[in-house]
Amino acid sequence: MTYLTSREQSCLNWAAHGKTSWEISIILGITERTINFHFQNAYAKLGVYSRQAAITLALQQRLISGDPASELSRQRKSLPEPHPAPYRNPS
């Protein structure tokens, strides 16, 4: 069984929806170089040499969902809750 980190899964899931490394970097808030690092790690774990092969294999093995709505939902769950504003007396 192949294990991918959540970042590797996120990168592959967004790529499955046609996003480029640059677009994924904007979505995830990390550098394009880091996105490509995660892709390279995923390729090695899956034993493939291309983005398309990695996406295909990850979908076949159900390592990614292929659904952008689930990816957005998963990302929102991982964000910390905002702190409430301090109470200020209206006087």
C-alpha positions as CSV (number, residue, x, y, z in Angstrom):
1,M,0.0,0.0,0.0
2,T,1.4,3.4,-1.0
3,Y,1.2,6.2,1.5
4,L,1.1,9.8,0.4
5,T,1.3,12.8,2.7
6,S,-1.7,15.2,2.8
7,R,0.3,17.8,0.9
8,E,1.2,15.2,-1.8
9,Q,-2.5,14.3,-2.0
10,S,-3.5,17.9,-2.2
11,C,-1.0,18.6,-5.0
12,L,-2.1,15.6,-7.0
13,N,-5.8,16.4,-6.4
14,W,-5.5,19.9,-7.7
15,A,-3.4,18.8,-10.6
16,A,-6.1,16.3,-11.5
17,H,-8.3,19.3,-12.0
18,G,-5.9,20.9,-14.4
19,K,-4.2,23.3,-12.0
20,T,-0.5,24.2,-12.7
21,S,2.2,24.2,-10.0
22,W,1.9,27.9,-9.8
23,E,-1.9,27.9,-9.4
24,I,-1.6,25.2,-6.7
25,S,1.0,27.3,-4.9
26,I,-1.4,30.2,-4.8
27,I,-4.3,27.9,-3.5
28,L,-2.2,26.3,-0.8
29,G,-0.2,29.4,0.1
30,I,3.3,27.8,-0.4
31,T,6.0,28.3,-3.0
32,E,5.9,26.7,-6.5
33,R,9.2,25.1,-5.7
34,T,7.7,23.4,-2.7
35,I,4.7,22.2,-4.8
36,N,7.2,20.6,-7.3
37,F,9.1,19.0,-4.3
38,H,5.8,17.4,-3.2
39,F,5.2,16.2,-6.8
40,Q,8.6,14.6,-7.0
41,N,8.1,12.8,-3.7
42,A,4.8,11.5,-4.9
43,Y,6.3,10.3,-8.2
44,A,9.0,8.4,-6.3
45,K,6.5,6.8,-3.9
46,L,4.2,5.8,-6.8
47,G,7.1,4.6,-9.0
48,V,6.2,6.9,-11.9
49,Y,8.0,9.7,-13.9
50,S,5.2,12.1,-14.8
51,R,2.4,14.2,-13.3
52,Q,-0.2,12.5,-15.4
53,A,1.0,9.0,-14.5
54,A,1.0,9.9,-10.8
55,I,-2.6,11.3,-11.1
56,T,-3.8,8.3,-12.9
57,L,-2.3,5.8,-10.4
58,A,-3.4,7.8,-7.4
59,L,-7.0,7.9,-8.7
60,Q,-6.9,4.1,-9.5
61,Q,-5.6,3.4,-6.0
62,R,-8.1,5.8,-4.4
63,L,-5.3,7.8,-2.8
64,I,-7.0,11.0,-4.1
65,S,-10.7,11.6,-4.6
66,G,-10.6,13.6,-7.8
67,D,-13.2,16.0,-6.4
68,P,-12.3,19.6,-6.0
69,A,-15.1,20.2,-3.5
70,S,-13.8,17.6,-1.1
71,E,-10.3,19.1,-1.4
72,L,-11.6,22.6,-0.4
73,S,-13.6,21.1,2.4
74,R,-10.5,19.2,3.7
75,Q,-8.4,22.4,3.5
76,R,-11.0,24.4,5.5
77,K,-11.1,21.8,8.2
78,S,-7.3,22.1,8.6
79,L,-7.4,25.9,9.1
80,P,-7.3,27.1,12.7
81,E,-10.4,28.9,14.0
82,P,-10.0,32.7,14.0
83,H,-9.8,34.3,17.5
84,P,-12.8,36.4,18.4
85,A,-12.2,40.1,18.6
86,P,-11.6,41.4,22.1
87,Y,-14.7,43.0,23.7
88,R,-14.6,46.7,23.7
89,N,-17.0,48.8,25.8
90,P,-19.0,51.0,23.5
91,S,-18.8,54.1,25.7
